Amino acid sequence: MKIRQFALAFLAALGLATRSGGAGADPIADFYQGKKISWVLSTGEGGGYASYAHAFAPFFAAHIPGKPEIIVQNMPGAGGIKAMNYLMSVAPKDGTTIGLVHSSVSFAPLYGSPGATFDPRQMNWIGSINRASAICVAWHTAGIKTWQDLHDKQLVVGTSGAGSQMETLPAMLNHLFGTKIKIVSGYKGGNDVFLAMERGEISGRCGGLVNSINSTRPDWFPEKKVTVPIQLAMKRDPQFSDVPTIAEFAKDQKTKQVLKLIFSPQGMDRPILAPPGVPADRVAALRAAFDATMADPQFIAAAKKQHLDVERVSGEEVAEIVKDAYAMPPDIIKAASEATAAKGAQAE
């Protein structure tokens, strides 16, 4: 009887060890194996963020222990605020939901944007796929070619909402530099703004990113379908070395500090995050998978083929960018908030 009981106990223990992977089992792999990760994008389909997500997802999934399937889901709205609020308060906090959001939306609460009820400092930042500088682009028929033209003529630009750089940056140009930019709200995302430019509904976009245009409209620059009157950055992009940056027109040191704060999102151009409350070991695993993906030659080759610029920004670096912005002096934050508050934008 004792031998039979021992044999049964041994077989039960053996079965448990087999199911759990034995003493060397990986709890992260055990958790993710057979699961699906919902990857929430704060933008609509077809734009630059979607291009990056669909290119990155299969390689990212392969580097996560357990190799879960990643399902990309679009959640546009309010310039990214809708997705961030969801990730903060509604999304599962077990590592099965992550986000790829507007780089600028993390700063919406700092500026008091309506409806921004999240705290980006509580998010678990996984990393950013790129850094980037922003530009203003005008359709070739708009007659806007230079910085002076933005003062002499009206440029009608589209935006997806108050949390988006497409709205905050042209508002800043009007407020600090006296340009005549008309802001038309209501588009789902950057791709819809580009389509509206092609249809002639609007004449431009300010806050457009060079890599978004290169990846989704690779013919625009070579065929001169758009002009670039100003770069919205502290340093010139080599691709537009003859186009001035707005920082070159800053009249004093305070204005330069304000611009530096406003341009903080450029250091985290395609940020990936997990909601607050995700277990630390799963966050660490996602960060490790992100780093491995960014170094993966196959991903790098796929990104190059799709005209996607990539530059690794670690999760720790992204968290530091956010932390530093929220630690800025109150007068600089107030000035930046006033400068980026779009007044007179029209819903559409």
Secondary structure, DSSP 8 states (H G I E B T S, - for coil): -HHHHHHHHHHHHHHHHHHHTSTT--HHHHHHTT-EEEEEESS-TTSHHHHHHHHHHHHHHHHSTT--EEEEEE---GGGHHHHHHHHHTS-SSSSEEEE--TTGGGTTTTT-TT----GGGSEEEEES----EEEEEETTS---STTHHHHS-EEEE-S-TTSHHHHHHHHHHHHH---EEEE---SSHHHHHHHHHHTS--EEEEEEHHHHHHH-TTTTTTT-EEEEEEESSS--GGGTTS-BGGGG--SHHHHHHHHHHTGGGGGSSEEEE-TT--HHHHHHHHHHHHHHHT-HHHHHHHHHTT-----EEHHHHHHHHHHHHTS-HHHHHHHHHHH---S-B--
